[in-house]
C-alpha cells in the first residue's frame, strides 16, 4: 500500500477514535441542567447534545475520508507542508491537548483566557492592552452565558 494511503488511513482512524471517545465522554465533560431553546422545542436538550453532535460529525468526516481515499488524486495538504508549518500544526495540537487537560484543573475562565492569549500571541498579535482584557472578559462572558443563560455547568477548577 502506498505510504500516502497509510498516512491518510492513520489520520482517519485517529479522528474516528477521538470522535468515539468524545462521544462517550461528553456527559462527564459537560455537566449541568437540561435546557430548552426558546421558541424551537418543548423538549429539553441535554448539555451533552452539541458535543455529541460535533463528535458524531468528526466520526462521519473520518469515515468519508476513508471511503474516498482511493478516488482522490490531489496530494494531501500534509504532503505539501514545509517543516515549519508542520511544527506549528504540531504545537497547535499540543496546545489544544494542554488546554483540555488543564480546563478541569484551572477552570474554564482561567484556562480559556490563557489559551486565547497564547494562541493570539503566537499568531502575531502583540497588543497586550487589547489582548488581555478581551481574552479575560470574553471567557467570563461565555461562562455567564453558559451558567445563567443555558444552565450548563462548565469546569470550575481551583478558581471559577
N, CA, C and O of each residue as an XYZ file, in Angstrom:
640
protein
N       0.846     -1.185      0.000
C       0.000      0.000      0.000
C       0.889      1.245      0.000
O       1.912      1.286      0.683
N       0.506      2.216     -0.740
C       1.248      3.464     -0.852
C       1.308      4.168      0.504
O       0.344      4.127      1.269
N       2.432      4.809      0.801
C       2.622      5.482      2.091
C       1.569      6.557      2.320
O       1.168      6.816      3.454
N       1.128      7.179      1.237
C       0.102      8.219      1.354
C      -1.187      7.641      1.921
O      -1.805      8.242      2.800
N      -1.595      6.481      1.424
C      -2.831      5.860      1.904
C      -2.697      5.417      3.356
O      -3.650      5.501      4.131
N      -1.531      4.955      3.709
C      -1.303      4.545      5.100
C      -1.420      5.760      6.025
O      -2.052      5.686      7.078
N      -0.801      6.887      5.619
C      -0.868      8.103      6.437
C      -2.300      8.606      6.557
O      -2.752      8.972      7.642
N      -3.004      8.619      5.437
C      -4.378      9.119      5.447
C      -5.287      8.207      6.265
O      -6.135      8.687      7.018
N      -5.118      6.911      6.124
C      -5.922      5.966      6.900
C      -5.607      6.076      8.385
O      -6.496      5.925      9.223
N      -4.352      6.336      8.712
C      -3.964      6.506     10.116
C      -4.635      7.740     10.707
O      -5.188      7.683     11.805
N      -4.588      8.864      9.977
C      -5.253     10.075     10.458
C      -6.752      9.845     10.621
O      -7.337     10.260     11.621
N      -7.368      9.196      9.657
C      -8.811      8.932      9.738
C      -9.124      8.062     10.944
O     -10.108      8.303     11.643
N      -8.302      7.056     11.194
C      -8.521      6.176     12.348
C      -8.368      6.945     13.663
O      -9.131      6.732     14.606
N      -7.384      7.833     13.718
C      -7.175      8.642     14.929
C      -8.388      9.546     15.163
O      -8.874      9.656     16.289
N      -8.880     10.197     14.091
C     -10.032     11.083     14.235
C     -11.295     10.308     14.594
O     -12.119     10.787     15.373
N     -11.446      9.119     14.032
C     -12.612      8.298     14.392
C     -12.544      7.906     15.867
O     -13.545      7.985     16.580
N     -11.379      7.489     16.317
C     -11.215      7.099     17.719
C     -11.467      8.294     18.636
O     -12.111      8.157     19.676
N     -10.958      9.465     18.250
C     -11.183     10.672     19.057
C     -12.665     11.021     19.095
O     -13.183     11.395     20.146
N     -13.350     10.904     17.966
C     -14.782     11.190     17.918
C     -15.586     10.249     18.791
O     -16.496     10.681     19.500
N     -15.258      8.961     18.747
C     -15.959      7.978     19.584
C     -15.673      8.254     21.063
O     -16.580      8.217     21.895
N     -14.398      8.533     21.381
C     -14.041      8.814     22.776
C     -14.757     10.059     23.289
O     -15.253     10.069     24.415
N     -14.815     11.113     22.468
C     -15.520     12.327     22.877
C     -17.019     12.091     23.008
O     -17.660     12.648     23.899
N     -17.577     11.275     22.131
C     -18.999     10.962     22.221
C     -19.306     10.269     23.547
O     -20.299     10.580     24.204
N     -18.452      9.335     23.929
C     -18.657      8.585     25.174
C     -18.412      9.481     26.394
O     -19.144      9.403     27.380
N     -17.386     10.329     26.324
C     -17.001     11.138     27.484
C     -17.817     12.422     27.626
O     -17.746     13.076     28.667
N     -18.583     12.797     26.611
C     -19.300     14.090     26.628
C     -20.135     14.313     27.886
O     -20.064     15.402     28.454
N     -20.922     13.342     28.354
C     -21.717     13.610     29.563
C     -20.860     13.909     30.791
O     -21.282     14.674     31.659
N     -19.674     13.327     30.880
C     -18.807     13.593     32.026
C     -18.086     14.925     31.897
O     -17.777     15.568     32.900
N     -17.817     15.338     30.663
C     -17.111     16.599     30.439
C     -18.044     17.786     30.627
O     -17.671     18.781     31.248
N     -19.244     17.685     30.099
C     -20.214     18.786     30.144
C     -21.302     18.410     31.136
O     -22.156     17.567     30.862
N     -21.253     19.042     32.274
C     -22.251     18.763     33.302
C     -23.177     19.965     33.440
O     -22.770     21.099     33.184
N     -24.397     19.726     33.837
C     -25.321     20.836     34.052
C     -26.749     20.374     33.890
O     -27.027     19.185     33.733
N     -27.629     21.320     33.931
C     -29.041     21.019     33.793
C     -29.413     20.958     32.322
O     -28.708     21.494     31.468
N     -30.512     20.309     32.039
C     -31.042     20.338     30.675
C     -31.588     21.729     30.408
O     -32.066     22.393     31.328
N     -31.526     22.169     29.186
C     -32.049     23.484     28.847
C     -32.870     23.398     27.572
O     -32.662     22.522     26.733
N     -33.796     24.317     27.448
C     -34.636     24.379     26.252
C     -34.277     25.631     25.475
O     -33.995     26.676     26.063
N     -34.288     25.527     24.164
C     -34.052     26.688     23.328
C     -35.413     27.325     23.078
O     -36.262     26.718     22.426
N     -35.636     28.537     23.581
C     -36.958     29.159     23.483
C     -37.441     29.255     22.037
O     -36.691     29.645     21.142
N     -38.689     28.897     21.828
C     -39.309     29.038     20.526
C     -39.006     27.920     19.543
O     -39.523     27.935     18.426
N     -38.183     26.951     19.928
C     -37.824     25.910     18.965
C     -38.378     24.551     19.337
O     -38.752     23.774     18.459
N     -38.436     24.257     20.607
C     -38.856     22.921     21.004
C     -39.340     22.924     22.444
O     -38.928     23.757     23.251
N     -40.203     21.998     22.747
C     -40.634     21.821     24.123
C     -39.794     20.767     24.822
O     -39.901     20.586     26.035
N     -38.973     20.084     24.076
C     -38.151     19.021     24.620
C     -36.822     19.615     25.059
O     -36.163     20.309     24.285
N     -36.433     19.349     26.284
C     -35.177     19.877     26.796
C     -34.000     19.125     26.175
O     -34.046     17.908     25.993
N     -32.961     19.864     25.859
C     -31.746     19.276     25.325
C     -30.786     18.983     26.471
O     -30.654     19.775     27.404
N     -30.137     17.865     26.392
C     -29.108     17.552     27.373
C     -27.882     18.422     27.099
O     -27.644     18.790     25.949
N     -27.102     18.757     28.119
C     -25.892     19.551     27.887
C     -24.894     18.854     26.960
O     -24.083     19.518     26.314
N     -24.947     17.527     26.891
C     -24.001     16.806     26.042
C     -24.457     16.714     24.597
O     -23.762     16.112     23.778
N     -25.620     17.301     24.251
C     -26.148     17.169     22.893
C     -25.184     17.723     21.843
O     -24.836     17.019     20.896
N     -24.752     18.971     22.000
C     -23.907     19.589     20.981
C     -22.501     18.994     20.933
O     -21.978     18.795     19.836
N     -21.857     18.699     22.079
C     -20.574     17.997     21.971
C     -20.713     16.631     21.293
O     -19.833     16.221     20.536
N     -21.803     15.937     21.558
C     -22.015     14.649     20.897
C     -22.300     14.837     19.411
O     -21.867     14.027     18.592
N     -23.010     15.877     19.063
C     -23.262     16.176     17.656
C     -21.943     16.460     16.929
O     -21.721     15.972     15.821
N     -21.077     17.245     17.557
C     -19.768     17.553     16.961
C     -18.905     16.302     16.843
O     -18.233     16.110     15.829
N     -18.916     15.451     17.863
C     -18.106     14.229     17.788
C     -18.659     13.274     16.740
O     -17.890     12.572     16.083
N     -19.970     13.234     16.572
C     -20.564     12.422     15.508
C     -20.158     12.934     14.131
O     -19.882     12.143     13.229
N     -20.121     14.261     13.966
C     -19.678     14.848     12.699
C     -18.214     14.522     12.438
O     -17.819     14.305     11.292
N     -17.407     14.487     13.496
C     -15.996     14.123     13.351
C     -15.855     12.677     12.869
O     -15.054     12.390     11.978
N     -16.629     11.776     13.455
C     -16.589     10.366     13.045
C     -17.045     10.222     11.595
O     -16.421      9.497     10.821
N     -18.122     10.903     11.222
C     -18.614     10.817      9.844
C     -17.608     11.398      8.852
O     -17.443     10.862      7.757
N     -16.944     12.473      9.218
C     -15.924     13.062      8.346
C     -14.751     12.107      8.152
O     -14.238     11.959      7.042
N     -14.334     11.463      9.231
C     -13.241     10.500      9.127
C     -13.648      9.299      8.283
O     -12.845      8.772      7.514
N     -14.892      8.873      8.428
C     -15.390      7.766      7.619
C     -15.431      8.155      6.137
O     -15.056      7.356      5.279
N     -15.878      9.363      5.837
C     -15.888      9.848      4.453
C     -14.466      9.927      3.901
O     -14.227      9.630      2.731
N     -13.535     10.326      4.749
C     -12.132     10.374      4.343
C     -11.629      8.983      3.964
O     -10.934      8.815      2.962
N     -11.985      8.001      4.769
C     -11.575      6.624      4.476
C     -12.218      6.095      3.192
O     -11.557      5.448      2.379
N     -13.493      6.371      3.020
C     -14.219      5.826      1.870
C     -13.803      6.467      0.545
O     -13.887      5.829     -0.504
N     -13.358      7.713      0.588
C     -12.995      8.405     -0.651
C     -11.493      8.456     -0.886
O     -11.040      9.071     -1.852
N     -10.730      7.834     -0.035
C      -9.281      7.907     -0.076
C      -8.705      7.477     -1.429
O      -7.850      8.171     -1.979
N      -9.145      6.378     -1.954
C      -8.592      5.841     -3.204
C      -9.019      6.638     -4.433
O      -8.320      6.630     -5.446
N     -10.153      7.324     -4.357
C     -10.649      8.034     -5.532
C     -10.042      9.424     -5.695
O     -10.170     10.024     -6.762
N      -9.382      9.949     -4.660
C      -8.779     11.274     -4.740
C      -7.384     11.196     -5.345
O      -6.602     10.300     -5.026
N      -7.083     12.150     -6.225
C      -5.766     12.158     -6.864
C      -4.910     13.333     -6.414
O      -3.694     13.313     -6.606
N      -5.523     14.366     -5.816
C      -4.728     15.513     -5.371
C      -3.831     15.084     -4.214
O      -4.174     14.180     -3.451
N      -2.697     15.732     -4.094
C      -1.848     15.431     -2.938
C      -2.504     15.934     -1.651
O      -3.249     16.914     -1.661
N      -2.222     15.265     -0.578
C      -2.722     15.722      0.718
C      -2.035     17.029      1.090
O      -0.854     17.210      0.797
N      -2.757     17.938      1.731
C      -2.098     19.180      2.173
C      -0.897     18.882      3.076
O       0.087     19.623      3.076
N      -0.984     17.807      3.834
C       0.110     17.427      4.713
C       1.381     17.129      3.925
O       2.484     17.415      4.390
N       1.228     16.554      2.726
C       2.387     16.214      1.908
C       3.090     17.451      1.363
O       4.282     17.405      1.061
N       2.368     18.542      1.239
C       2.937     19.762      0.661
C       3.410     20.757      1.718
O       3.918     21.825      1.376
N       3.252     20.424      2.987
C       3.625     21.355      4.053
C       5.126     21.365      4.266
O       5.787     20.330      4.193
N       5.647     22.542      4.528
C       7.065     22.680      4.855
C       7.236     22.372      6.348
O       6.276     22.478      7.112
N       8.437     21.995      6.765
C       8.645     21.604      8.173
C       8.200     22.658      9.192
O       7.695     22.303     10.258
N       8.378     23.935      8.885
C       7.944     24.978      9.822
C       6.437     24.970     10.038
O       5.963     25.164     11.158
N       5.694     24.747      8.971
C       4.237     24.685      9.078
C       3.806     23.443      9.840
O       2.871     23.489     10.640
N       4.485     22.341      9.591
C       4.187     21.108     10.328
C       4.419     21.303     11.819
O       3.629     20.834     12.639
N       5.491     21.987     12.172
C       5.781     22.245     13.581
C       4.687     23.105     14.207
O       4.283     22.860     15.343
N       4.204     24.114     13.474
C       3.138     24.966     14.004
C       1.858     24.177     14.230
O       1.172     24.376     15.233
N       1.533     23.282     13.305
C       0.355     22.431     13.476
C       0.546     21.529     14.705
O      -0.366     21.371     15.517
N       1.729     20.950     14.826
C       2.023     20.088     15.982
C       1.906     20.841     17.297
O       1.312     20.341     18.253
N       2.477     22.053     17.349
C       2.376     22.853     18.564
C       0.926     23.247     18.846
O       0.516     23.324     20.004
N       0.157     23.493     17.796
C      -1.258     23.802     17.978
C      -2.005     22.636     18.596
O      -2.809     22.821     19.510
N      -1.744     21.439     18.102
C      -2.394     20.252     18.670
C      -1.961     20.009     20.111
O      -2.772     19.619     20.950
N      -0.695     20.238     20.392
C      -0.205     20.107     21.773
C      -0.885     21.149     22.670
O      -1.257     20.849     23.804
N      -1.043     22.369     22.158
C      -1.717     23.425     22.921
C      -3.165     23.082     23.222
O      -3.647     23.313     24.331
N      -3.855     22.531     22.237
C      -5.253     22.123     22.455
C      -5.313     21.005     23.489
O      -6.187     21.004     24.356
N      -4.388     20.056     23.398
C      -4.336     18.966     24.381
C      -4.058     19.493     25.782
O      -4.672     19.042     26.749
N      -3.136     20.447     25.895
C      -2.833     21.041     27.202
C      -4.043     21.796     27.747
O      -4.345     21.718     28.938
N      -4.729     22.522     26.877
C      -5.941     23.238     27.294
C      -6.978     22.257     27.836
O      -7.547     22.477     28.905
N      -7.221     21.180     27.100
C      -8.211     20.192     27.545
C      -7.801     19.528     28.861
O      -8.649     19.210     29.695
N      -6.508     19.326     29.037
C      -6.028     18.719     30.280
C      -6.141     19.684     31.459
O      -6.422     19.265     32.582
N      -5.926     20.965     31.206
C      -5.904     21.943     32.297
C      -7.257     22.560     32.626
O      -7.412     23.168     33.685
N      -8.239     22.415     31.737
C      -9.518     23.082     31.972
C     -10.198     22.568     33.241
O     -10.875     23.336     33.923
N     -10.035     21.311     33.565
C     -10.639     20.783     34.798
C      -9.832     21.150     36.034
O     -10.368     21.154     37.142
N      -8.553     21.456     35.860
C      -7.710     21.818     36.999
C      -7.817     23.310     37.299
O      -8.046     23.705     38.442
N      -7.649     24.136     36.266
C      -7.639     25.587     36.455
C      -9.021     26.221     36.330
O      -9.240     27.331     36.814
N      -9.940     25.532     35.694
C     -11.264     26.091     35.459
C     -11.369     26.663     34.059
O     -10.358     26.928     33.408
N     -12.600     26.851     33.601
C     -12.849     27.310     32.236
C     -12.294     28.708     31.995
O     -11.612     28.934     30.995
N     -12.573     29.649     32.893
C     -12.193     31.041     32.660
C     -10.681     31.194     32.601
O     -10.160     31.837     31.689
N      -9.973     30.615     33.556
C      -8.517     30.782     33.604
C      -7.847     30.069     32.429
O      -7.026     30.663     31.731
N      -8.194     28.798     32.208
C      -7.527     28.056     31.132
C      -7.902     28.610     29.758
O      -7.050     28.657     28.871
N      -9.136     29.025     29.560
C      -9.541     29.596     28.268
C      -8.865     30.941     28.028
O      -8.457     31.235     26.905
N      -8.744     31.754     29.066
C      -8.055     33.040     28.922
C      -6.596     32.823     28.540
O      -6.082     33.484     27.638
N      -5.933     31.902     29.225
C      -4.532     31.597     28.901
C      -4.416     31.078     27.477
O      -3.507     31.470     26.745
N      -5.331     30.198     27.078
C      -5.294     29.627     25.733
C      -5.485     30.710     24.674
O      -4.746     30.750     23.690
N      -6.467     31.583     24.867
C      -6.719     32.665     23.901
C      -5.510     33.591     23.805
O      -5.107     33.977     22.708
N      -4.937     33.944     24.942
C      -3.769     34.823     24.950
C      -2.600     34.155     24.229
O      -1.940     34.789     23.406
N      -2.339     32.890     24.528
C      -1.208     32.183     23.913
C      -1.379     32.044     22.406
O      -0.447     32.309     21.646
N      -2.568     31.627     21.970
C      -2.804     31.424     20.541
C      -2.736     32.753     19.788
O      -2.157     32.827     18.705
N      -3.316     33.781     20.352
C      -3.300     35.091     19.706
C      -1.880     35.645     19.647
O      -1.474     36.213     18.633
N      -1.132     35.481     20.725
C       0.258     35.942     20.772
C       1.097     35.198     19.734
O       1.857     35.813     18.986
N       0.955     33.878     19.693
C       1.713     33.092     18.714
C       1.274     33.378     17.286
O       2.050     33.197     16.348
N       0.035     33.824     17.117
C      -0.457     34.206     15.800
C       0.053     35.557     15.336
O      -0.174     35.942     14.189
N       0.740     36.286     16.212
C       1.365     37.538     15.811
C       0.752     38.798     16.390
O       1.285     39.886     16.176
N      -0.344     38.689     17.113
C      -0.965     39.879     17.702
C      -0.323     40.138     19.050
O      -0.395     39.289     19.939
N       0.310     41.302     19.222
C       1.115     41.550     20.413
C       0.619     42.719     21.274
O       1.314     43.109     22.212
N      -0.529     43.276     20.994
C      -1.021     44.422     21.766
C      -1.700     43.929     23.031
O      -2.902     43.662     23.040
N      -0.921     43.809     24.102
C      -1.430     43.276     25.365
C      -2.522     44.140     25.977
O      -3.384     43.627     26.690
N      -2.502     45.438     25.713
C      -3.516     46.319     26.279
C      -4.906     45.969     25.735
O      -5.910     46.250     26.390
N      -4.974     45.367     24.561
C      -6.236     44.903     23.987
C      -6.433     43.419     24.255
O      -7.523     42.983     24.626
N      -5.376     42.654     24.067
C      -5.443     41.196     24.152
C      -5.882     40.694     25.529
O      -6.775     39.851     25.618
N      -5.278     41.191     26.587
C      -5.597     40.699     27.935
C      -7.060     40.941     28.328
O      -7.739     39.997     28.733
N      -7.563     42.177     28.220
C      -8.964     42.365     28.618
C      -9.957     41.609     27.738
O     -10.961     41.096     28.232
N      -9.681     41.540     26.437
C     -10.603     40.832     25.550
C     -10.630     39.350     25.885
O     -11.705     38.752     25.938
N      -9.470     38.745     26.111
C      -9.411     37.322     26.438
C     -10.125     37.037     27.759
O     -10.907     36.090     27.851
N      -9.866     37.831     28.752
C     -10.455     37.595     30.074
C     -11.954     37.887     30.082
O     -12.742     37.080     30.574
N     -12.345     39.033     29.541
C     -13.763     39.402     29.556
C     -14.615     38.489     28.666
O     -15.762     38.197     29.005
N     -14.070     38.042     27.542
C     -14.857     37.155     26.674
C     -15.068     35.795     27.325
O     -16.140     35.208     27.181
N     -14.067     35.282     28.041
C     -14.269     33.990     28.700
C     -15.212     34.126     29.890
O     -15.997     33.217     30.159
N     -15.147     35.235     30.597
C     -16.101     35.467     31.688
C     -17.517     35.582     31.122
O     -18.457     35.025     31.690
N     -17.675     36.300     30.007
C     -18.994     36.431     29.381
C     -19.523     35.064     28.936
O     -20.699     34.761     29.142
N     -18.672     34.241     28.331
C     -19.096     32.895     27.931
C     -19.511     32.072     29.140
O     -20.512     31.356     29.100
N     -18.742     32.177     30.209
C     -19.070     31.447     31.438
C     -20.448     31.864     31.963
O     -21.241     31.019     32.377
N     -20.721     33.148     31.942
C     -22.008     33.648     32.424
C     -23.156     33.201     31.518
O     -24.228     32.844     32.007
N     -22.939     33.219     30.214
C     -23.976     32.769     29.276
C     -24.284     31.295     29.507
O     -25.449     30.904     29.574
N     -23.241     30.480     29.627
C     -23.483     29.054     29.845
C     -24.111     28.791     31.207
O     -25.001     27.949     31.319
N     -23.668     29.490     32.238
C     -24.169     29.233     33.595
C     -25.590     29.734     33.790
O     -26.452     28.987     34.253
N     -25.845     30.987     33.443
C     -27.139     31.582     33.749
C     -28.100     31.572     32.566
O     -29.314     31.516     32.764
N     -27.589     31.625     31.350
C     -28.458     31.614     30.186
C     -28.854     30.210     29.766
O     -30.028     29.942     29.510
N     -27.881     29.315     29.695
C     -28.139     27.950     29.234
C     -28.202     26.930     30.367
O     -28.566     25.775     30.142
N     -27.853     27.344     31.573
C     -27.847     26.471     32.752
C     -26.967     25.243     32.541
O     -27.342     24.118     32.873
N     -25.786     25.494     31.977
C     -24.812     24.419     31.758
C     -23.587     24.739     32.592
O     -23.010     25.821     32.485
N     -23.200     23.792     33.418
C     -22.024     23.987     34.243
C     -20.750     23.716     33.470
O     -20.606     22.658     32.858
N     -19.829     24.656     33.490
C     -18.510     24.473     32.896
C     -17.529     24.178     34.023
O     -17.798     24.516     35.175
N     -16.401     23.554     33.713
C     -15.449     23.223     34.773
C     -15.011     24.470     35.547
O     -14.715     25.513     34.964
N     -14.977     24.333     36.872
C     -14.581     25.459     37.703
C     -13.145     25.348     38.185
O     -12.508     26.377     38.409
N     -12.617     24.167     38.351
C     -11.233     24.015     38.786
C     -10.988     24.674     40.121
O     -11.880     24.732     40.967
N      -9.762     25.180     40.315
C      -9.400     25.832     41.573
C      -9.956     27.243     41.665
O     -10.136     27.769     42.763
N     -10.224     27.849     40.543
C     -10.607     29.244     40.541
C     -12.125     29.389     40.340
O     -12.884     29.260     41.300
N     -12.577     29.657     39.098
C     -14.015     29.759     38.858
C     -14.334     29.472     37.433
O     -15.500     29.510     37.042
